Amino acid sequence: MKKSFFILLMSIMPATAMTQTTNETFTFGNISAMMIVMFFFVLLIIALLLIFRDLICWYFKINQVVRTQEEIKGILKELKEKNSKTK
């Protein structure tokens, strides 16, 4: 989590340096154009992560791990019920 936050922060820092300009062509009222661009950039990154979520889960075998854990959970429930009936 800290690493992804650091990468996001480092990707935004160059854009925030550009917002310190005094040129009036870069501002929309009180909000600078670069802040608006950064907002849409972050939204784009989030949208891409949501779109490619299945690909990421497949690559890191997350779906397979979850399926295996559910099977283990079912087997443990069966063993627990079987054990409680024998007592």
C-alpha positions in Angstrom: 0.0 0.0 0.0 2.8 2.4 0.9 4.6 1.7 -2.3 1.6 2.3 -4.5 0.9 5.6 -2.6 4.5 6.6 -3.1 4.4 5.9 -6.8 1.1 7.9 -7.2 2.6 10.8 -5.2 5.7 10.8 -7.4 3.7 10.8 -10.6 1.6 13.8 -9.4 4.6 15.9 -8.1 5.8 17.1 -11.4 2.3 18.3 -12.3 1.9 20.1 -9.0 5.2 22.0 -9.7 3.6 23.4 -12.8 0.6 24.8 -10.8 2.9 27.3 -9.2 3.1 29.5 -12.3 1.7 33.0 -12.2 0.5 33.0 -15.8 -3.3 33.6 -15.9 -3.8 31.3 -18.9 -3.4 28.2 -16.7 -6.1 29.0 -14.2 -9.9 28.6 -14.2 -11.0 30.9 -11.4 -9.5 29.6 -8.2 -8.7 26.1 -9.5 -5.7 25.7 -11.7 -5.8 23.8 -14.9 -3.1 21.4 -13.8 -5.1 20.4 -10.8 -8.1 19.6 -13.1 -5.8 17.6 -15.4 -4.4 15.7 -12.3 -7.9 14.9 -11.2 -8.8 13.4 -14.6 -5.5 11.6 -14.7 -6.2 9.9 -11.4 -9.7 9.0 -12.6 -8.2 7.5 -15.7 -5.8 5.4 -13.7 -8.6 4.2 -11.5 -10.8 3.4 -14.5 -7.9 1.5 -16.2 -7.3 -0.5 -13.0 -10.9 -1.5 -12.8 -11.0 -2.4 -16.5 -7.8 -4.6 -16.2 -8.7 -6.1 -12.8 -9.5 -9.5 -14.3 -6.2 -9.5 -16.2 -4.3 -8.6 -13.0 -6.1 -11.2 -11.0 -5.4 -13.8 -13.6 -1.7 -12.9 -13.7 -1.2 -13.1 -10.0 -3.5 -16.2 -9.7 -5.7 -14.5 -7.2 -8.9 -16.2 -8.5 -7.3 -19.6 -8.2 -6.1 -18.8 -4.6 -9.6 -17.7 -3.6 -11.2 -20.8 -5.2 -8.7 -23.0 -3.3 -9.4 -21.3 0.0 -13.2 -21.7 -0.5 -12.6 -25.5 -1.1 -10.5 -25.7 2.1 -13.2 -23.9 4.0 -15.9 -26.3 2.7 -13.8 -29.3 3.7 -13.1 -27.9 7.1 -16.9 -27.3 7.7 -17.6 -30.9 6.7 -14.9 -32.2 9.1 -16.3 -30.0 11.9 -19.8 -31.3 11.3 -18.6 -34.8 11.1 -16.6 -34.4 14.3 -19.5 -32.8 16.2 -21.8 -35.6 15.2 -19.4 -38.3 16.5 -19.1 -36.7 20.0 
